[in-house]
Amino acid sequence: MRLLRNEETPLEPQIWILLTTLQDLQGFEERVGEFRPTGVNYSENFAGDNWLDERIAEARFDDREPETIVIGGGQSGLILAARLRQMGVDALVVERNERVGDNWRQRYHSLTLHNQVWADNLPYMPFPDTWPTFVPKDKPAGWLEAYAEAMELNVWTGTEVTEATYDEASRTWTVTVVKDDGSERRLRTAHVVVATGGSSGVPNMPSLPGLNSFTGEVIHSSRFTSGVPYAGRKAIVIGTGNSGHDVAQDLYSNGAEVTMVQRNPTTVVSLVPSGTLVYGVYSEGLANDDVDLITAGIPYDVLRDTYQWLTKRMCGLDQELIDKLNAAGFQTEYGEDGTGFHMKYLRTGGGYYINVGCSDLIADRKIGLVQASDIDGFAADGLRMADGSFVEADLVVLATGYRNLQHGIATMFGDEVADRVGPVSGFDENHIMRNMWQRTAQPGFWIMGGSLIDARLYSRFLALQILSDIRGVSLPPAPRVIVQRLC
């Protein structure tokens, strides 16, 4: 509950925002605190299997079928699996990478998280207080691997889902998985959760005029790992989101000559102080769970107004940088309604850059810039401009994002399921991420994604819905947000 304080009647405040959430089901509470297991059975057992023996056997699923299958062992899948386990749900996580954490470990060499570490804590096992404010990618990679072990999660790595079909009569999925060694297993379960990220993972490869005639190297940013091999070479980076800027800066820092191609105006904010303003409440010493509910309880109208206020403040703080970027020909904008980068993230997942140095390189003309509207087309050895000028290149990096998750669902589950579920992410009519963390039109099919903050908050609600179905506890339909304006 958040209150409006009236100076004339300070002891009679009005309720401004009231949020109610389901936190647990009686009889199926999370096994933490007073509900934690005692472990006495392991202390008294001197014959037969010990804890490790039981864990190894449990993870194999030789004697049973999983109650839920989570596809994807990144942070979202692991966090949800941890919630489910503590609620007593027998879940299996299927991860196609060789190791847990490879979704971070295999990304480009210089990647660092752009929001502060204390906002990103995982449930049950927060990051150490000794970690830097902005965390390099390999630290969360290792932490996720440790998290899966410490939380006793059943994870099959090196395993990929090749087919999944739903039987309406029995209300069960048959999921076929193949391991790296070629072995195949068919599993039956009532619930399948796709936790493969906010996109399909399938690179978006735009059709660019003449690109087929370019004789140099062409890669998507998802395959870019380091600029070291490209020292002394000439590179063109297509796209001006976070990945495009980071790739360009990595290439430049390792001795490449870089030109960026801007296709659309981009929202640019500094990492500090502007980029951290939206997470400011997390730095005030409150528990993450409390702050998560404070932020989740903000109605859309209030959220929009707040972001408009924050964006004006950010633009003021970053005005010098923005002016220098515009002078260099870089086009900036701050959302259709002036709500800035974070609302762009919520609405579309892209179209912004949090500056960690690349904007300064563009402003100082150390990294070149051309507008897509001024391009005539690619040639064998570079990019031909409409005015007759030419940009030589040995490498083209397409930092052009990924196809919508609906495409990935169609690949794995078929067009019928994908069409039934519909588009994923972006706001729905209730201003919640569309088809994420909630029931979809396909029975027994759920989607888990979002940032670390989103995963920590909404994993509880998704786990509770799955738990209620499995244990036969009837829940009322999810309520809609009710907004009543106070005069």
N, C-alpha and C positions, 0 to 999 in steps of 0.2 A: 504494500500500500504506500502510495506517495501522496502527500498532503499539500494543499494550498494554504499558506498562512495569510490570514487577513490581519493587517495591522490594527484595525479597529476592534476586532474580536479575536485576539491571539489565542485564546483558550478554546475556541470553537472553529478549528480549521475544517475546510471541506476536503473530501476525498477528490484528488485529481486523477490518479490512476490506480485501478484495482486489478491485480493479476491473480488468478488462481491456476494452479497446476497440479497434476497428479504426480506424487513423489514416490509412492510405493503401493503395493497390494498387500493387505493384511494377510499374514500367513506365508507370504513369499517375499519378505523383505530382503534387501541386499545383505549379504553375509559380511558385514563390516561392523566394527564397534562391538556393541553388546551381542550382535548376532554372529560374530566370527566363529569359525570352528575351533574347538578346543585342542585338537591334535593328540588327545590322550590315547587314542587307539594306536598311534604310532609309537608312543612312549612305552606302551605295555606289550607290544607285539615283538616277540623275539624269534618267531618262526614264520616261514612263509614270505610273501611279498612285502617289501617296505614301500615307502612313499614313492621312490623313483621307479620301482618296478610297476607300480600301479599307474603312474603317469605315462610311462612308455606304452603300456597296454591300452590305456584310455585313448591316447592320441591315434592309435591305429584303427579304431572303430571296427575291429574284426567281429565283435559280438553284438553289434547293434547298428542302427541307422541314426544319423544326427537329427536332432529336433529342428535345427536351423542350419543352413549352409550360407556362409558369408563369402562372397566372391570378391577377393581383393584384400591383401594383407598390409595395406598402408595404414596411416594413422586412423582414418575413419573406420575401416574394418576392424582393426584391433581394439579401438575404444569401444565399439559396439559389442564385440565379442567379450570384452572384459565386463561390461554391464550385464550381458546375458548370463555369463558364468556366475557372477555374484548373486543373480536372481534365481540360480538353479536350472538354467536352460542349457541343454547339452548342444553346443554349437561347434561346427567345424569351419575353419577359415581356409580357403583355397587361394594360394598365391602363386602366380606363374613365375616370378623371379626366383633365383636360386637361394637368396637370403632375405629374411625380413629386413626392411630398411633400404633395400635396393632402389625403391622408388625415389629416395633422396640420394642415395650413394652414387647412382649412375647419372645424375644430372651434371650440368656443366661445372667445371672445376672451381669457379669463383663464387658460386651461389651462396648467398646468406639470407636468412629470414629477414623480412622488412618490418616486422612488428616486434615489440619488446617481449622478452622471454617470459616474464611473469604473467602475461596475458595468454600464453599458449600451453599452460600446464595440462598434463594428462590426468584424468580422474584416477584416484587411488595412489598415484605415483608421480608427484610434481617434479619438474626439473630441479636440479640442485641449485642452491643459492649462489654457488660459486661460478655458475655459467655466465658468459658475457651477455650483455643486454640484447645484442643482435647475434643470433647463433649461426655459425657456419654449418652447411648442409650435412656434413658427415657426423656431427654430434647428434642431431635427432635421428639419423640413420642408425647409429649404434644404440641409442636409447630405445628406439622402437624394438630392436632385436632383444634387448634386455627386458623390455616391458612384456613382450610375448612370453618370455621364460618366467619372469617373476609373477605374472598374473595367471600362470598355468593355462595358457591358451592352447587349444588344439589347432595347430597350423600345419598344413601340408604345403611346403614350398616346392618349387619346380613342378608345379601341377597346374594344368590349364583345363578349363571347362570347354568341351568340344560340342556338347549338345545338351539341351534342357527342354523337356516337354512336360506339360501340365495335364493331368487327368481330372476332368470335371467331376466325375462320379465319386472318386475316392478323395478328391481335393488334395492330391499330392503331386509333387514334382519328381520326375526321374532325371537325374543329373549325371551325365557321363563326363568323367575326368580322365585325363591322360597325364602320367608323370614323365619326367625327363628320361627315365629308363625305358619308356615305351609301354609300360604296364597300364592297363585300363581298369577302371572301377566304375560301376553304376551304383549310384546312391539314390535312396528315396527319402524325401523330407516334405514336410508341410509348408515350410517357409524358405524362400530364397531371398537373400539381400544382395543387391549389386552395390559394392563399395569400391568402385574402380576409379573414383575421382569425379570431378564436376563435368568432365567431357568424356568422349569415347576413347581417348588415347590414340585415335586415328588422325594423323596429321592432315590439316586442311592444306591442300596443294592447289593454289589458284592457277588458272590458265593465264599466263602472262605472254604478251605478244613477242614472238620470236625466241622464247626461252629454249625451245627444242633445238634451235640452231647454235646455242651457246656451247662451246667445246670445253669449258672449264668444269669445275666441280660444283654440283648443286646439291645442297642438303637442307633438310628441315631443321629448325632449331632444336628439336627433340633429340637429334643425333649429334649435335655440337657438344663437345666435351671440353675443349681447351683451344686457345688461340696460339699456343706454342708452335704447332707445326706450320703455321701460316706466316711466320716472321718474314718480312721482306716482300710479302705478296700483296696483291690488291683484292679487296673484298667489297661486295655489295650486300647490305643487309636490308631485306624487304620487311617493313613493319616497325612500328614505333611504340609498341607496348613494353612491358617490363622485360620480356625475354629479348626483344629486338635491341633494346638499349644495352642490356647486360652483355649480349653477344658482341655488339659493336665495341663496347668498352674493353672487353676481354681481348678481342682481336687487336685493337689499337695499343693496348698496354703491352702486348707481346710483339709489337713491331710491324703490324700490318698497316697498310693504307686503306682506310675504311670510308665508304660512302653509304649513308642510310637513305632509304626511299620511304617517304611518308605518304601513306594512302588516305588517311583521314586526320582531321585535327585531333590532338591528344591532350588529355589532362595531365599536367605535370605539377608535382608537389615535392618539396624537399623532404628528405627522410626525417631530419630533425631541424626545426620543431614541428613542421606542418603535418608530416605523415603520421606522427604519433599522437596528434590531438584526439583522434577518434577513439583511441584506447586509453585516454587520460584517466578514466575512472578506475582502470585496473592498477594504476600506480599509487592508489591512495591507501593501500594496506588492508583493504577488505578481502574476505575470502572469495576465491574465484566463483564458487557456486552462488554467492549472494550477488556479485556483480553481474553474473550471467542472467539472473532473473531480473535485475534492475534494467538491463539493456533489452531483454526480451519483452519486458512489459511496456515498452514505449510504443504507443499506437503510431500507425503510419503517418498520419498528419503531423504529429509532433516530431517524428523522426525526420520527415522532409524539412520541416522548419528548422530543426536543429542543424541538419547538414547544410542548409543554405546559409545559416549564420556562421558555421565553422568554415565553409568554403570562402566566404568573404574575408574572414580573418586570415585564412591560409594565403589567399591572393595578396593580401597586404604584406604578410611576412615574406612572401616569395616574389614581390613585385620586381625587384631588380633583376632576378634571374629570368623571369617571364619576359621582361622587356628585351633583354639580351637575346633570348631565344627567338622572339618575334623579329628582331632586327636581322638575325641570321636566316630568316625565311621559314623558321619552324612555326607551324600553326598550332595554337592552343585554344582550348575551349573547356568549359567546366560544367557540362551537362545541360540537357534541354531545359531544366528548371533551376540551374545554378546550384545543384546539390553535390557536385564535385566527385572525387575519385571513388569514395567508398560506396556511394549509391550506384556508381557505374559498376563496381564489383558485384553488388547485390542484383542489379538489373540484368547485366549482360556478361559479367565475368572478365571484362577487358576494357581496352580503350584508355588506359592511364599508365603513367610511369612515376614511380617513387624514386626521386633522384638520389643516386649514390655516386655521382660524378660524371655520368655521360652527358647530361644536359650542359654542364660547364664546357665539356670538350666540343660540343656542337656550337655553343654560343661563341667560343673562341676560335671557331673554324678549324679545329684540329681534326674533327671528324666531319666529312663532307655531308651535304644534304641536298636531295632533289625531291621534287614533288611528283607523285605518280602521274598527275595530270599533264606534266611537261614531258613525259616519255614518249618516244616514237616506237621503240621496241628493242629487244636484245639482238645482238649480232654474235658472231663466233667468239669474239674476244672482249665483249663488254656490252655496255648499254648506250644506245644511240638516243640522243635527246631531240625533241621536236625542233629546236633552234639550230640544229646541225652540230652541236658539241657532242663529245663522246667521253664516256667514263669507262676506262679500261678495268678489267677484272679477271682474276683467276678463280674466284670463288663467289658463289651466290648462296646466301643463307636465307631461307624462307621462315621468318618469324611470324607466321601467319595463323597461329593458333591451331585448334583441333575441331573436328566435327562434333556436333551435339551428341550428348550421351544417348539420345534416342537411336542414333545410328549404331552405336555399340550394342545396344539392347537388341536391335534387329539382327545383327551379326551373330549374337550368342543365342537368342531365344526365338528368332524368326520375326517376320514382318507383322504377323497377326498380333503377337504380344506387344511389340513395339507400338503398333497403331493403337492398341487398346490402352496402353499406359499413356501415350501422348508425349509432348515435349517436356523436357526436364530443365529445371532451374529457371531463374527469372521469377518475378512475383506472380502468384496466383491471385484470385479475387479476394483472398483473405490476407494478402500481403505476406504470405509465407512462401518459401521456395517451392515452386511448382513440382508436385509429385515426389517431393523429398521429405523423409522423416515421417510420412503419413501413409495411410492406405491409398493404394492406387486402384484403378479400375480392373486390374488383373488380380484375382484372389491369390493370396500367398506370395505376393511379389512386392518387395520393398526396395527403396533406394536410400543409401546412406552416403552423405558427402558433406562438402562445405569445408570451411577453414578449421583449424584446430579448436578455436573457440566454439564454432558451430557444432563440431563433433562432440565436444565435451557436454554441451547443453542438451542437444537434441537426441543424443544417444540414449539418454534416460527414457525419453518419451517413446522413442521407437521400440526400445527393449520392452517397455511396459505393455505396449500394444501386442507385441509378439507373445510375451508371457501370458497375457490375458487369454489369447486364443488357445495356446497350448494347454493351459490349466483350466480352461472352461469358465473363466470369470467374465461375465458380461459387462462391457463398458458402454456408457451412453455415447452417441455420436460426438465427435469433436465439436465443441461450440465455436461459433463465429465470434470474431471480435465485435464487441458492442461499444460504440462510441457515443457518448452523450455529452454534448457541449454544455459547460457551465457558464451562465451569464455573469 
